[in-house]
Amino acid sequence: MPRSRIHSRYRDLKRYVGFTDEDAERISAARPTLALHIPALVADFYAELQRHPDAVKVITGGPQQVARLQKTLHNWIEQFLTGPYDNHYVDARVNVGLRHVEIGLDQVYAAVAVARLRSGMIAAISSDAKLSPAQLSLTVQSINKLLDLDLAIISDVYEAEYVRRMQEAERERMQLLLHREKEFSEGLLAHAPAAVLVLDLEGVIQRFNPFFETLVGRSLDLLQGSDFIDACLMPEARKRARQELLAESLDEVVRQATFALEHPTGKLYEVRFSRATLRDPAGKPYAILLLGHDVTDLNMAQRRALEAERLAAIGQMSAGLAHEARNALQRIQAFCELLELEVESNASAVELVRRIQNAQGHMHRLFDEVRGYAAPVNLDCATCHPSEVWREAWELLQPQRSGRSAQLIEAPEGSATPWFVDRFRMVQVFRNLLENSLAACEDPVQVTISCTDTLWHDEPALRISVLDNGPGLSAEQKKRIFEPFYTTKTRGTGLGMAIATRLVEAHGGVIEVENRPLGSGAEIVVTVPLHPGQAMY
C-alpha cells in the first residue's frame, strides 16, 4: 500500500476516533510519570512473550536479538508519549506491521501485546496522585485512542502486506505450475511418437509438433496459417476430410479416419487421425485438435499378410489347374504337330494350326506366370551397377524391338552408385517396365532412364525413373496398373507389373507411378535401398 495512502488513512482514523490536540497534550503531560515505567513495561512485555511458543519462535537471533527488540519497543513507547503524531510517526508504525509479516509473527500477538501495554500504562498513570479523577479519565481515554490508532495502522499494514505476499507467492506458485505444465506439454508434443495438430474451427493450421513435420516435410513457419486439408492432403481425399474432420456436427471425439500425407520426396504416409474439439471455460468451441498415428508400416504389413494369403490360394489353384491342364495341352501340341504334317500343302489350314499352337503356347505361359507370381520370392543378392541391369533387360527385348525404331536414353547426370540386389530379379522388373513402354508407344520409341541417389526410410537408396514418350496413363490405369490380372494389352496376362511390384518390395523398395498429365508419357519410378540384404517375400 502506498505510504501516502496510509498517511491519509491515519488522518481519517484520527478524526474517526476523535483524537485531538487536547489528547496529544494529555499524553505529553503524562509522559514524566509513564517514562518511569517504560523499563518495567518492556521487561513485562518480553517476559510474557517467552511463555508463548508461537510468539517466541520468531525470535531466532538469541539474546542479542531480544536486546535489540527491547530497545525498539522502548523507542516505540517514547515516541508514543512524545509525538508528534505526523507522517514520520505513522511510518514507524508501518514498519512494525511490515516487520511482523517479515518475521512471521501472527497478528493476534500484536493485538494482545497492545492490550498488555494498555493495561500497564493505565495502571502506571493511575498511580499518579496529582491527577484528579476527571483528569485521569480523560488521560486514559487519550491513551486508549492513540493505542487504538497504532494498532489499527499496524493491523492494516500487516493485513495488506500479508495479502500482497500471499498473492505474490500464489502468483509465483501458479507461474511455476504453468511453467511446469508448459514444459510437460512442450516435451510431450516434441517427443510424442504421433502427429499433433491444432486447427482453428475453419481448419487453418495454428501449430503442430515435430512428428507431424517429419511426415509432411515442411516446417510450422511454412504451414502456419494454411488450410490443413488443402495444404497437406491429396486432392481426392479433401472432400471426405472436411466431412470427417471439420464438420460442426461431429461429436467431441469422432471415429478414426485415415488419410495419406504426401512428403515433398513423393513418399506417402498413411495417417490415422482422431479429432477432439477444444472448448473454452464457457463450453464454446475455439479449436480442433487432431491426433494422428503413422500406420503406413502397419497397413503395409496387413496388406502383405493378405497378399500372402491370396498368393497361397492362387498358387494352390494354379498348381491344380496346371496339373490337370498339362496333359491336355501336351496332347493338343502333339496333335497339332501331326495335323500340321497332314495339311502342310494347305497354307490356310497350316495357318489355322499355328494359331492353335500359339493359343496353346499362350496358355502355357499364363500358367507359368501365375505360378511364378504366387511363388515366394527368394533373393540372391550381389553387387552390381543399375545400368547393367536395365541394359540387360533392354537386350532381352531385342525380338520385340526388331524392325522398330526404339531408343533407350540414359540420363547423363545419373548416379554411379552400385547396389546390392538380386540381379536376375531386377532384370525381370526392368524388362516388364521396358516391355510396357514398347507396347504403349508408337515409333519412334524413346525410353529415358535416370538414376539418382536418395533416402528411403532414412537409408541410402537409388531412385530410378523410367519415362517413355507414349500417350501416358489415364487415372484408371494409374490406379490399377499394379493390380494382378489388370491389363490393357490384347494378349497380356496382367501379371507383369504385379510381379514387378512383388520383386521390388522383396528388396525393401517401392514402385510407383509419377503423376504426369495424360499425353506426356508414362513414368514409373523404382526406389530400392542400396543394401536390402538377403530376404524372402
N, C-alpha and C positions, 0 to 999 in steps of 0.2 A: 504494500500500500504506500503511495507517495507520502513523504513527510508533510507536505503542505496540506494534504487532506486530513492527516492525523491532527495537525495543529488546529485546523478549522473545526474538527470534531471535538477536540478538547475544549475549545471556547464555547461550543454549543452545549456540551455537557456541563460546563461550569454554570451556564445560565439555567440549565435544566434542574440542577440540584440546588441552585440559589447560592453558590459560593461567591461572596462579595469581598471587597477590600476590607470590610469590617472583620470578616472571617480570617483573612490573612493577618490582620493586626492582632487578633486574639491569639492566633497560633504563635506569632512572633513574641507576644507578651509572655506566653507560656514556655518559651524556649529555655530561659535560665533554669526553670525547675526541671523540665524534661531532659535537658542536656546532661544533668547529673545522673540520669537513669539510663543513658544510652549504652554504656558498657554492660549493664545488667540485662537490658533488653536484647542486646546482641548475644550475650552468653546464653540467655534462656532460649533464644531462637534456635541456636545450633545444638544446644543440649537436647531439646525436644526433637530436632531433626534426626539425631543419632538413634532415636528409638523407633524410627520408621524405615525399614529396609528398602521400600520402593523409592523413598526420597534420598536416602544416603547412597544408593547405588550409583547416582550420577556423579558423586564425588570420587574421582579416580586418581587424583593427584596427591592424596595423602595429607598430612598435617600442613604442608606448605599451601596447598590449595584452600584448606579450611581457613588458614590465616588470611589469605587474600580475600576470600568471600566475607569474612568477618569485617575486614576493613571496608569492603564495598558496601555492606549493609550499614556500617557506621556512617559512611559518607551519605548514603541514601537518606538516613534519618536526619542528618544535619541539614541536608538540602530541603527536606520536608518541613523542617522547623523554620528555616530562614528564608526560603523562596529565593528570588522572585519566581512566581508561577507563570513563567513565559515559555517560549518555544524551546529554549535550552533545557528547562525543567522537564518539559514533555519528552524531549529527545532521550533524556536519561531513563525515563520510564519505558520508552520504546525499546531501548537497548536491553532492559531487563527482560521484557517479553521475548525479544529475539534470542537472547541468551538461553532462556528456559527451553525454547524449541531446539536450540542447537545441542544442548546437553541432554535433552530427552526427559526433562522434569515434567511430570504430569501437572497440568494447570490447577488441579484440585489442591495441590500443596501450596501454590501461590495464594489461593483464596484463604486457606486455613492459616497460612503464615501471616497474612494481613490481619486476620481475625485475632491471632495471638498478639501481634504488635499493638492492635487496637486495645485489647484488654490491658496490656502492660502500660500503655500511655495513659489510659483513663485512670488506672489505679495510681499511677505516679502523679498526675495532675490533681487527683482528688486529695492527695496528701498536703497540698498547698493551702495552709490555713489562711493565707491572705485573701483568697478568693471567696467572695460571697456565694451563697447557693445559686443565685441568679447568674453571676459571672461564670461559675463553674459549669452550669448547664449550657450556657452559650458557647463556652470554650470546647466542651465535649462535642457539641453539635458541629462546631467548625472542624475539629479534628476528624470526626466521622465523615463529613463532606469531602475533605481532602483525601482521606484514605480511600473512600469510595471512588473518587475520581482517579486516583493512582491505580486502583485495582481494575477499574473499567478500561483504562488505557492499556495496562499490561495484558489484560484478558483479550481485548480487541486485537492488539498486535499479535499476541500469541496465536489466536484463532486464525487470523488472516495469514500469518506466516506458516502455520501448521498446514492449513488448507493448500497454500501455494506449494509447499514442499511435497505434500501428498499428491497433488495434481501433477507436479513435475516428475515425481517418482513413478506415478501411474503412466504418465506420458512416455517416460523412458522405458518403462516395462512394456508398454504397448508397442513402442518403436522397436524394441528388442524382439518381441514376439513377431511383429510384422517382418522384421529383417530375417528372422529365422524361417518364417513361413515363405518369404520370398526366396531365400536361399534354397529351401527344400523344394519349392515349386520349380525354380530355375534348374536346380540339379536334376530333378525328376524329368523335366522336359528335355534337358540337354542329353541325358543318358538313357532315356526310355527307349526300349527296342520296338518302338511303334511310332507312327506318324501322328502328331497332334497339331490340329489347326483350329484357329479361332476366326470365324467369319462374322460379318455383320448380317443382319436379317435379310439383306439383298444378295448375300453370297460373295461379298467382297472380302478379300483376304486382309485380316488385321495382323496376324502373326502366325508363325509355325515354328516347329522345333527342328534341330539339325537332322533328325532321321528323315523327315519329310524332304528336307533339302537334298539329301543324298538320292532320294527317289526321283525327284524332278530335275536335279542337276542345275538348279537356279537358286539364287540367294533371296533372302527376305527383302533386301533392298530393291531387288529387281521386280519381285512379285507383289509386294505390299501395295494395296490399293487396286489390284487387278481382280477381275471376276474369276473366282476359283474354277468354275466349270469351263469357261471359255479358254482360260489360260493353261489348264492342266489336263483336261480330259479329252478323249478322242471325239471328233465331231459326231459320230454315230451314237455316242452314249450320252450326249448332253441333255437331250430331252428327258430321258429316263432319270438322269441325275437330278434335274430340277424337280421332278415329281417325287423322287425318293429321298432327297437330302434337304431340299429347301422349302417344300410345301408347308404353308402355315398350318394346315390341318394335322400335321404329324404330332404324335404323342411326344412326351418328354424324351423317351429313348425309343428309336424305331428299330425294326428288324435290320439285320445286317444286309448290306448291298455291296457288291464287288464291282470295281471299275478298274480300267487299265490306265496307268500313268506312263507317259512317254518321256524317256530321258533324251537329252539332246544327242546322245550317241545312237539313238534309234532303238535302244532296248526298251521293252515294255515290262512294267511291273504290275502285277495283279494285286490290288489292294482291297481288302475287305473293310469297309467303313461302317461305323455306327455313329449315330448323331444324338446329341443332347442339347436341349435348349437352356441357355443361361438366362436367369431372371434376376431382377433387382429385388431389394427387400420388400417392395410392394407387389411382387409377383409379376411384374411386367417384363416380357422377353426383351433382351437387348443384344443377344449374340447367339451364334450357333457354334457348338463345339463338335468337331469331328475327330474321332479316334480311328486310325487306320492301321491294320496289320498287313504286312507283306506276306501274301500267300502264294507268291509265284512258284517257289520251290515245292510247296505243299501240293498245289494244283498240278504241277508238272509230275510229281511223284504219283498222284492219283491217276492222272491220265496215262502214265506209263504202266501202272498196275492194270488199268482197264485194257490198255493196248496189249499187254502181255497175255491177259486172259483171252482177248479177241483173237490174237495171233495163234494162241494154242488151239483155239477152236477151228480157225481157218486151216492150220496145219493138219489137224486131225481129219478135217473134211477133205482137204485136197489130197492127202495121202490115200484116203479111202477111194476117192474118185479116180486118182491116178492108177491105183492098183487095178480097179475094175476096168478102167478105160484102156490101160496099156495094151492088153491083149487084142482088144478090138481095133485099136489104132494100128497095131503091128499087122493085123490081118488086112486092114484097109490098105496099108502100104504094100504088102505083098501082092494083093490082088490088083492094085493099081499098076505095079510093075509088069505083071503078067498081061494085064489088059493093054498096057502101052505097047507091048510086043505084038499083040494081036491086031492093033489098029494103027500101026506105025505108018501105013500107007495112006491113012485118012488124016489129013492135017487138022481138020476141025475136031475130030474125035480125040486126037493127041492133046490138043489144047484143053479140052474138057477134062481129060485125065490129069493133066498138070494142075488144073485148078483144084481138083480133088486132093492132089498131093500137097498143094500149098495150104489148103484148109486143114489138112491133117497135120502138116508141119506147124501151122499156127496153134492148133490145139496142143501139140507137144510143148511149144514154147510157153503157152499160157499156163499149163500145169507146172512147168519148171519155174516160172516166175512166181506163181502163187506159193509153191513150196519154198522157194528161196526167200520170199517176203516173210513167210511165217517162221522161218528157222531162226534160232538165236544167232546173234552177231558176235563172233569171236574175233578179236583184233590181234594181229601180229604186227606190232609197230616197229618201225625202223626210221632212221634219219634220212630225209630226202629233201629236195628242193621243190616247192609248189609248182614251179614252171615245168618240171619234169613230169608231174602228174597230169596237168591239163594238156601238155603236148602229146603225151602217150594216148590220152583219151581222144584227142583230135586225129591222131594217126589211125586209131582203131575205127574211125568213122570214114575212112577212105572210100569204102564201097558206096556209102550214102552221098559222098561228095563228088563221086566220079561223074564227069560230064556236066558239073555245075560250076558256077563262079562263086566260090566261097573262100573267105579270108579270115584267119584268126589274127587279131591285133593285140599285142601285149603292150600295156601302158608303160612308157619308158621310166616313169618315176616309181615303179613298183618296188616293194620290199625284197631284199635279197636274203631275208632271214630263213634258215632251214627249219623244218618242223619234224616232229616225231610222231608219225602216223602209220596206219596200215595202208601202204601204197596201193595195193590191189583194190581195197575198198574205196579209197578216194578216187581212183581212176574210174570206178563204177559211177561215183557221184557225178564227176565232170562229164563222163560220157553221156549220162542221162540229160544233163543240162545242155550240152552242146548239140545233142541229137534233137532236142526240143526246138532249139533255135533254127537248126537246119530245116526242120519240118514246118516251122511257122513263117519263115522268111522267104520272100521271092528273091531271085538273083538280081543284082549281085548281093550275096550274103556277107555281112560284116559282123563278126562277134568280137567284142572288145573285152579283154580280161585285165583287171587291175588288182594289185595285191598291196595292202598296206598293213603296217603294224598297228595293233590296237590292244585294248584290255577287254577281257571277258571274265566277269565275276572276279575282278581285281587280279586276274592272272594274265601274263603276256599271251597274245593270240594274234592270228592273222585274219584279216577281213578281205575276202576275195569276191570281187564283183564280176558277174558275167552279164554283159549288156549286148543285146542284138539290135538290129535295125529293122525288126519286123513290126507288125501292127500293134504290138503290145498286148496287155491283158485287160479284159473287162473286169468290172467289180466282182462279178460272179466267179470269174476264173481266179482272181486273186484270193478270193475267199476259200475256194475249193481245190486249188491246184495240188495241195499236199494230201488230199483225201485218197484213200485206196480206191481203185477202180473208177476214178473220175478221169475222163479223157475227152479231148475234142478231136482226136485222130480217128479216121475211119477204121484203121486196123490196130489201134493201140489197146493195150491191156489196162491202162490206167494205174499201173503199179510203179512206173519209173520214178516219179517224184516222191511217192510214198517210201520206196526203198531208199532213195537218196536221203530222205529225212531221217530214217532209222539209222543209216550209216553215219551221218553227221552227228546225230545225237549220241550214238555209241562212242564217238570221240569226245563227248562232253561239249559239243558245239551246238550251233543253231543255224538253220537255213530259212531265209525269209525273202519275201517279195518286196522290192522297193516300190514306193508309191509314185509311179510315173503316170503322166496323162496318157490316155488311150491314143495310139498313133505315134508315140515316141519311142517305141521299142519296149521289150520286156527286160527287166533287170532282176536277177536273182543274186542274193548275197549270202555267202557261206562264211561263217565265223567259227573258227576252230582253235582251241588252245594249242600253244606250241608243244606242250608236253602232256597229252592226255593220259599217257601211260597205258598199261595193259588193262583191258576192260572187256566186259561182255554185256551186251544189251539185247 
